[in-house]
Amino acid sequence: MDTALAALYLIADPYVLFIIVLSSAFGLFVGAMPGLTATMATALLVPITFFMPPVPALAAIVTASAMAIFAGDIPGALLRIPGTPASAAYTDEAYAMTLKGQAELALGAGVVFSAIGGIFGTIVLVTAAPALAEVALRFSSFEYFWLVCLGLTCAVFIAQDSAIKGMIALFLGLTVALIGLDNPAAVPRFTFGVTDLMGGIDMIQAMIGMFAIAEVLRAVAAANLRLPPPKPVSGPIFKGQWLLTKKYPVQIIRGSAIGTLIGALPGAGADIASWITYATSKRFSKEPEKFGTGHVEGIVESGAANNAAVSGAWIPALVFGIPGDSITAIVIGVLYLKNLNPGPTIFLEKPEIITALFTVFFLANIVMIPFGWLAIKSAKQILAVPREVLMPIVLMFCIVGAFAINNSPFGIGVMLVFGVIGFLMEDNGFPVAPVILGIVLGPMLEQNFVTSMIKSDGSFLFFFERPIAGMLGVTTLAVWGGMAWKGLRALRPVPA
């Protein structure tokens, strides 16, 4: 009781509340700007936290990262440009809803179910952190290999028209992931003597190109076609959200649970949680044929998973000092800077600060509703801007975002190249989302496979010997077998 009162006293400080408000606005702005990710928002806050006490410093990071993850949905729904990688999985779905005049439903679902998922993840963080962290620590390279394989399988589920085209796009992404020195042997691959390619292809620059620049090129190509503009957004964004809650309770709980579990796995994060839950939503949906046409079900589940993963990533970070994602990797440095050494003892030595941190998580997801409403009300006016004015502005922000990642003009070139590739792919019916998925998961796949083969001395049986690895391996092979069987049945001639 004394600890709770001490924590409330720390949170009730007007300075802390002021920091929460400022960091909310900052996170919304960064998340809504293509190329400026939640990780970048966290990194930009670190120098400022040097001059803050521990509670406001952690409050700023928690609030900004939660807001940034949600804010990535706004440009995704309005412009088909995901603000953050975590929003990329269902960007096409949300944009299709906008074209149907349902932008307010898509954006409302994004903010409401992101908040619900975040609160769910926080409850798990508060009540089951030690147990979940212990499970996550049991994941070795064998388990991660199968988990990545399951994640890559999502590319086939995401592909709407053709699983073959989805696989081709996925292998393109995996090929791009081979470029550079970032491989177990540290051997330059596909660099062609270009020094800048030794660092590999940055996923953010590729994502901006394939989603944003491709959209700019598409607008230029359609300039003379006099295509009708998207339907205007009107009406309250929260209308219909209660009906969605009653219609999709299983999806909300499943997305929140999967997001929290994946967030608790070191190195996974909201990006993978978003892809997996969107694919899961389609796989178990009663209306899978509606996915890709502007169906809100996938947004409900993936939106909940995004922010649940943000909370879940703090579980191994706080309990064992192992980052759950890139954001908590930065957070661990801030904790050490504030003499809050992460680990089991932090719950005994600084219980009031940990309790205050948990309270901030709840506050961040609660204030997401009004702040998200304000952000959406402001941002949706973008649709009223003529495309010949809007697209140059989008191009400018894309160039700034691509340059800011490495402070190199080479990043701008990468973005433009992938923009052309994305434009040509979609023009020929190839989905671009699996390419990004391959770039994200390719290095993890290779690293964990090589590490596992070294551990097992080249034996594949070791991939099934550990209980969790065996369960994931059997599940993955069963999914692949089911997909192959379905494909073979589709090739059978239809009887006359």
FIVEX-354329 format. One record per residue (C-alpha): residue in one letter; z, y, x. Coordinates in steps of 0.2 Angstrom, whole numbers, plus 5000, padded with zeros to 4 digits. Layout:
BEGIN
AZYX
...
***
This chain:
BEGIN
M500050005000
D500550125014
T498850085023
A497850125007
L498750285004
A498450335023
A496650295021
L496450395005
Y497250545014
L495950525028
I494550525015
A495150665004
D495050785019
P493850925014
Y492950905031
V492650725028
L491950755010
F490850895017
I490150775031
I489750645017
V488750775007
L487850835023
S487450665029
S486850615012
A485550755012
F485050715030
G484850525026
L483750565011
F482650675021
V482450565035
G482150405025
A480850495014
M479850545029
P478650415035
G479050355053
L480850425053
T481850265049
A483650235045
T483950185063
M483250355069
A484350445057
T485850355064
A485250385082
L485050575079
L486850585072
V487650505088
P487650665098
I488450755083
T489850625081
F490450665099
F491350815092
M492050725076
P493650625073
P493350435070
V493350435051
P492050585048
A490950515062
L490850335054
A490650415037
A489150515043
I488350355049
V488750255034
T488150385022
A486550435031
S485950255034
A486350195016
M485350355009
A483950325021
I483650145016
F483550194998
A482450355001
G481050255009
D480650204991
I480150374986
P478550404996
G478250214993
A478150244974
L477350414974
L476150404989
R476050214993
I476850265010
P478450175013
G479750295021
T480650145030
P480149965034
A481349905022
S480349975008
A478649905014
A478849745005
Y478749814987
T477749974991
D476149914982
E477249854967
A478050024965
Y476450124968
A475550014955
M476950064943
T476550244947
L474750224943
K475250154926
G476350304923
Q477950214926
A478550304942
E480150354934
L480550174930
A480150114948
L481150254956
G482550234944
A482650054948
G482650084966
V484150204966
V485150104953
F484949934960
S485149994978
A486850064973
I487249904965
G486749804980
G487649914991
I489249904981
F489049714980
G488849704999
T490349815002
I491449704991
V490949555001
L491249655017
V493049695011
T493449525005
A492549395015
A492049475032
P492949355043
A492249195034
L490449265034
A490549325052
E491049145057
V489549075048
A488449195056
L489049155073
R488548975071
F486749025071
S485948985087
S484148995092
F483748835082
E484348915065
Y483549075069
F481848995072
W481848915055
L482449075047
V481049165055
C479849025049
L480449055031
G480249235033
L478449215039
T478049105024
C478449255013
A476649325018
V475849185008
F476949224993
I476649404995
A474749384995
Q474049414978
D472249364977
S472049234991
A473349135001
I472049115015
K471749295017
G473649325017
M473749195032
I472349275041
A473249445040
L474849365045
F474049285061
L473349455065
G475149525065
L475749385075
T474349415088
V474749605089
A476549545092
L475949455108
I475449615116
G476449685131
L477949625142
D479149585128
N479049395130
P480149265137
A479149255153
A478949445154
V477049415158
P475849555153
R474849495139
F473249575131
T473649735140
F471849755147
G472549855162
V473249995150
T474950035155
D475550105138
L475149935131
M476449845142
G477749915130
G476949825116
I476349895099
D477749985090
M477949915072
I478350095065
Q476750165072
A475750015065
M476550025048
I476250215047
G474450185051
M474150035039
F474950115025
A474850305027
I473250335037
A472350205027
E472850295011
V472250465019
L470550375023
R470450305006
A470750474998
V469350545009
A468150405005
A468450434986
A468350624987
N466650624980
L466950494967
R468050604956
L469350474953
P470650514940
P472250574948
P473850464945
K474750484929
P476050624930
V477850574931
S478950624917
G480550574908
P482250524914
I482350404928
F483850314922
K483050274905
G482850084903
Q483950044918
W485249964907
L483949854899
L483349804916
T485149754921
K485249644905
K483549574908
Y483749534927
P485549494930
V485149334940
Q483849434951
I485149574954
I486549444960
R485349344970
G484549494979
S486249564982
A486949394989
I485349354999
G485349535006
T487249525011
L487049355019
I485449405029
G486249565034
A487749465041
L486549375053
P486449465069
G484749545072
A484149515054
G484449675044
A483749755028
D481849735033
I481949545033
A483049545018
S481849645008
W480349535012
I481249375008
T482049434992
Y480349504986
A479549334989
T480949244981
S480849354966
K479049304964
R479349124968
F480649104954
S479949224942
K479449174924
E478049304926
P477349274944
E475649334939
K476249504935
F476749534953
G475649664962
T475049734946
G476549854944
H478049734939
V479749794941
E480649634944
G480249624962
I480849804965
V482549764956
E482949614967
S482249684984
G483049854980
A484749774978
A484449664994
N484049825005
N485749905003
A486749745002
A486049705019
V486649875026
S488449835021
G488249655027
A487649705044
W489449775047
I490249605045
P489849535062
A489949715070
L491749745065
V492449575066
F491649515082
G490749665090
I489049585087
P487749705079
G486949645063
D485549755065
S484949905075
I486050025065
T487649935069
A487049915087
I487250105088
V488850095078
I489649985090
G489350115104
V490150245093
L491650135089
Y491950115108
L491750295110
K493150325098
N494250195106
L494050085091
N493549925100
P492749815087
G493449635085
P494849555075
T496149665083
I495449815075
F496049765058
L497849755065
E497849905076
K496850025065
P497049965047
E497050135040
I495350185048
I494550015043
T495150045025
A494450225025
L492850155031
F492750025017
T493150175005
V491650275013
F490550125009
F490950134991
L490850324990
A489150314999
N488450194986
I489150294971
V488550464977
M486850384980
I486550394961
P486650584959
F485950624976
G484550504973
W484250584956
L484050754965
A482950684978
I481750604965
K481750754954
S481150854969
A480050734977
K479050674962
Q478250854961
I477150794975
L475950714962
A475550884955
V474850934972
P472950914974
R472550774986
E471450884997
V473050985000
L474250845000
M473350725012
P473250845027
I475150875025
V475450685024
L474350665040
M475350795049
F477050715045
C476250545051
I475650615067
V477450695070
G478250535066
A477150425077
F477350545091
A479250565089
I479550375091
N479150375110
N478650555113
S476950495118
P475250535111
F474750355114
G475750315098
I474650435088
G473150335094
V473950165089
M474350245072
L472550295070
V471850125075
F472950035063
G472450155050
V470650105052
I471049925052
G472149935036
F470750035027
L469449905032
M470649755027
E471049825010
D469249875007
N468849685009
G470249614999
F471449575014
P473349625011
V474049735025
A475949685022
P475849515031
V475149605046
I476749715047
L477849555043
G476949465058
I477249615070
V479149615065
L479549435066
G478249375080
P479449415094
M480949335086
L479849175082
E479349165100
Q480949205108
N481949085098
F480648945099
V480648955118
T482548965120
S482648815108
M481448715118
I482348755134
K484048705127
S483248535120
D482348495135
G480748495125
S481348385111
F480948435093
L482348325086
F483648455092
F482848575079
F483648465065
E485248405074
R486348545069
P486848555051
I486248725046
A484748705057
G484348545049
M484548615031
L483448765035
G482148655044
V482048535029
T481948675017
T480548765027
L479548595029
A479748565010
V479148735006
W477648715017
G477248545010
G477348614992
M476148744997
A474948625005
W475048504990
K474648654978
G473248704989
L472448534989
R472648514970
A471748684968
L470248604978
R470048464967
P468548474956
V468948514938
P468448364926
A467048394914
***
